């Protein structure tokens, strides 16, 4: 890195993150991991999948693959304070999206 101010590019940001992670014993991560994590977080917060597709500039429904993998992620973060109504609303939103866009079930 140069001294002084410079624009924070994606490449520089990922490089800095990986420097910190590797120095602390964690594996380096590709930039795509942020996209996957962001998509998963938005879906878990109940953001409409159509909004996520537009905001993430997804040209396909590939981001739904990340949602399908959320079953393996959720147990790591669920606590006794989760709101079942919120989870049911997320499930209903995803189901409506899948039906509306004729997404094939896998």
GROMACS elastic network, one bead per residue, 0.5 to 0.9 nm:
[ bonds ]
;  ai    aj funct       b0    kb
    1    12     6  0.83230   500
    2     5     6  0.81240   500
    2     6     6  0.79005   500
    3     6     6  0.84002   500
    6     9     6  0.87300   500
    7    12     6  0.88094   500
    8    11     6  0.81929   500
    8    12     6  0.61807   500
    8    13     6  0.63044   500
    9    12     6  0.51940   500
    9    13     6  0.60794   500
    9    14     6  0.85785   500
   10    13     6  0.50936   500
   10    14     6  0.60995   500
   10    15     6  0.84360   500
   10    31     6  0.77616   500
   11    14     6  0.53259   500
   11    15     6  0.60654   500
   11    16     6  0.86581   500
   11    31     6  0.82021   500
   12    15     6  0.50104   500
   12    16     6  0.61372   500
   12    17     6  0.85958   500
   13    16     6  0.52267   500
   13    17     6  0.62114   500
   13    18     6  0.86065   500
   13    31     6  0.89228   500
   14    17     6  0.50677   500
   14    18     6  0.60375   500
   14    19     6  0.85247   500
   14    29     6  0.79173   500
   14    30     6  0.73746   500
   14    31     6  0.61102   500
   15    18     6  0.51640   500
   15    19     6  0.61563   500
   15    20     6  0.87989   500
   15    28     6  0.89597   500
   16    19     6  0.50930   500
   16    20     6  0.64474   500
   16    21     6  0.87317   500
   17    20     6  0.52872   500
   17    21     6  0.61851   500
   17    22     6  0.86054   500
   17    28     6  0.80900   500
   17    29     6  0.83877   500
   18    22     6  0.58573   500
   18    23     6  0.82644   500
   18    26     6  0.85508   500
   18    27     6  0.77146   500
   18    29     6  0.65476   500
   18    30     6  0.86496   500
   19    22     6  0.54408   500
   19    23     6  0.60793   500
   19    24     6  0.86459   500
   19    28     6  0.78374   500
   20    23     6  0.52598   500
   20    24     6  0.63233   500
   20    25     6  0.88961   500
   20    26     6  0.85315   500
   20    28     6  0.89883   500
   21    24     6  0.51822   500
   21    25     6  0.63737   500
   21    27     6  0.64521   500
   21    28     6  0.63482   500
   21    29     6  0.85814   500
   22    25     6  0.51149   500
   22    26     6  0.50119   500
   22    27     6  0.56755   500
   22    28     6  0.60274   500
   23    26     6  0.74253   500
   24    27     6  0.89261   500
   29    32     6  0.80763   500
   29    33     6  0.65087   500
   29    34     6  0.87652   500
   30    33     6  0.56749   500
   30    34     6  0.79687   500
   31    34     6  0.57243   500
   31    35     6  0.72532   500
   32    35     6  0.50634   500
   32    36     6  0.63163   500
   32    37     6  0.85835   500
   33    36     6  0.50362   500
   33    37     6  0.59887   500
   33    38     6  0.83730   500
   34    38     6  0.58177   500
   34    39     6  0.83663   500
   35    38     6  0.51003   500
   35    39     6  0.60702   500
   35    40     6  0.85483   500
   35    56     6  0.81339   500
   36    39     6  0.52179   500
   36    40     6  0.61932   500
   36    41     6  0.86014   500
   36    63     6  0.77475   500
   36    66     6  0.65691   500
   37    40     6  0.51237   500
   37    41     6  0.60459   500
   37    42     6  0.85783   500
   37    66     6  0.85624   500
   38    41     6  0.50921   500
   38    42     6  0.61310   500
   38    43     6  0.85681   500
   39    42     6  0.52450   500
   39    43     6  0.61901   500
   39    44     6  0.85848   500
   39    52     6  0.70417   500
   39    56     6  0.80901   500
   39    63     6  0.70942   500
   39    64     6  0.88713   500
   39    66     6  0.73596   500
   39    67     6  0.79778   500
   40    43     6  0.51656   500
   40    44     6  0.61063   500
   40    45     6  0.85925   500
   40    63     6  0.87075   500
   40    66     6  0.64141   500
   40    67     6  0.61646   500
   40    70     6  0.71503   500
   41    44     6  0.50729   500
   41    45     6  0.61478   500
   41    46     6  0.87513   500
   41    47     6  0.89933   500
   42    45     6  0.50276   500
   42    46     6  0.64590   500
   42    47     6  0.54850   500
   42    48     6  0.84013   500
   42    49     6  0.85316   500
   42    52     6  0.73086   500
   43    46     6  0.51618   500
   43    47     6  0.54733   500
   43    48     6  0.72798   500
   43    49     6  0.68843   500
   43    52     6  0.79297   500
   43    67     6  0.71696   500
   43    90     6  0.73279   500
   43    94     6  0.84634   500
   44    47     6  0.75158   500
   44    67     6  0.86705   500
   44    70     6  0.87455   500
   44    87     6  0.79349   500
   44    90     6  0.69287   500
   45    86     6  0.85101   500
   45    90     6  0.77778   500
   46    49     6  0.83881   500
   46    86     6  0.76962   500
   46    87     6  0.82139   500
   46    89     6  0.72763   500
   46    90     6  0.51238   500
   46    91     6  0.87701   500
   46    93     6  0.75982   500
   46    94     6  0.89678   500
   47    50     6  0.84619   500
   47    51     6  0.69510   500
   47    52     6  0.70261   500
   47    90     6  0.81428   500
   47    93     6  0.86033   500
   48    51     6  0.53801   500
   48    52     6  0.65985   500
   48    53     6  0.89086   500
   48    90     6  0.85485   500
   48    93     6  0.67006   500
   48    94     6  0.78901   500
   48    97     6  0.82074   500
   49    53     6  0.61468   500
   49    54     6  0.86897   500
   49    64     6  0.84713   500
   49    93     6  0.77018   500
   49    94     6  0.69652   500
   49    97     6  0.67435   500
   50    53     6  0.50974   500
   50    54     6  0.63450   500
   50    55     6  0.85897   500
   50    97     6  0.75268   500
   51    54     6  0.52159   500
   51    55     6  0.59409   500
   51    56     6  0.83052   500
   52    55     6  0.50958   500
   52    56     6  0.57456   500
   52    57     6  0.81625   500
   52    58     6  0.81167   500
   52    63     6  0.86908   500
   53    56     6  0.53311   500
   53    57     6  0.59368   500
   53    58     6  0.50027   500
   53    59     6  0.76335   500
   53    60     6  0.80674   500
   53    61     6  0.74486   500
   53    63     6  0.76243   500
   54    57     6  0.50401   500
   54    58     6  0.64123   500
   54    59     6  0.84776   500
   55    58     6  0.78018   500
   56    59     6  0.89294   500
   57    60     6  0.89525   500
   58    61     6  0.69038   500
   58    62     6  0.76084   500
   58    63     6  0.73623   500
   59    62     6  0.83418   500
   60    63     6  0.76523   500
   61    64     6  0.57859   500
   61    65     6  0.79899   500
   61   103     6  0.79381   500
   62    65     6  0.55811   500
   62    66     6  0.77613   500
   63    66     6  0.54747   500
   63    67     6  0.70252   500
   64    68     6  0.62548   500
   64    69     6  0.86965   500
   65    68     6  0.50655   500
   65    69     6  0.64414   500
   65    70     6  0.88933   500
   66    69     6  0.51355   500
   66    70     6  0.64695   500
   67    70     6  0.50759   500
   67    71     6  0.80190   500
   67    94     6  0.88594   500
   68    71     6  0.67811   500
   68    72     6  0.88548   500
   69    72     6  0.58713   500
   69    73     6  0.70491   500
   70    74     6  0.58952   500
   71    74     6  0.54852   500
   71    75     6  0.72916   500
   72    75     6  0.65599   500
   72    76     6  0.78765   500
   73    76     6  0.57026   500
   73    77     6  0.72718   500
   74    77     6  0.54490   500
   74    78     6  0.59977   500
   75    78     6  0.54158   500
   75    79     6  0.85899   500
   76    79     6  0.88012   500
   78    81     6  0.79797   500
   78    82     6  0.66281   500
   79    82     6  0.59509   500
   80    83     6  0.88368   500
   82    85     6  0.89755   500
   82    86     6  0.82095   500
   82    87     6  0.82490   500
   83    86     6  0.53738   500
   83    87     6  0.65855   500
   83    88     6  0.88484   500
   84    87     6  0.50832   500
   84    88     6  0.61323   500
   84    89     6  0.86089   500
   85    88     6  0.50164   500
   85    89     6  0.61537   500
   85    90     6  0.86640   500
   86    89     6  0.50740   500
   86    90     6  0.63133   500
   86    91     6  0.87040   500
   87    90     6  0.50755   500
   87    91     6  0.62242   500
   87    92     6  0.86402   500
   88    91     6  0.50232   500
   88    92     6  0.61283   500
   88    93     6  0.85553   500
   89    92     6  0.50574   500
   89    93     6  0.60853   500
   89    94     6  0.86229   500
   90    93     6  0.50661   500
   90    94     6  0.62128   500
   90    95     6  0.85814   500
   91    94     6  0.51981   500
   91    95     6  0.61085   500
   91    96     6  0.85909   500
   92    95     6  0.50708   500
   92    96     6  0.60844   500
   92    97     6  0.85308   500
   93    96     6  0.52168   500
   93    97     6  0.61867   500
   93    98     6  0.87029   500
   94    97     6  0.50422   500
   94    98     6  0.61680   500
   94    99     6  0.86640   500
   95    98     6  0.51430   500
   95    99     6  0.62522   500
   95   100     6  0.85278   500
   96    99     6  0.51903   500
   96   100     6  0.59281   500
   96   101     6  0.85341   500
   97   100     6  0.50830   500
   97   101     6  0.61025   500
   97   102     6  0.82480   500
   97   103     6  0.81603   500
   98   101     6  0.54435   500
   98   102     6  0.57516   500
   98   104     6  0.77119   500
   98   105     6  0.83656   500
   99   103     6  0.65634   500
   99   104     6  0.88285   500
  100   103     6  0.79386   500
  102   105     6  0.89931   500
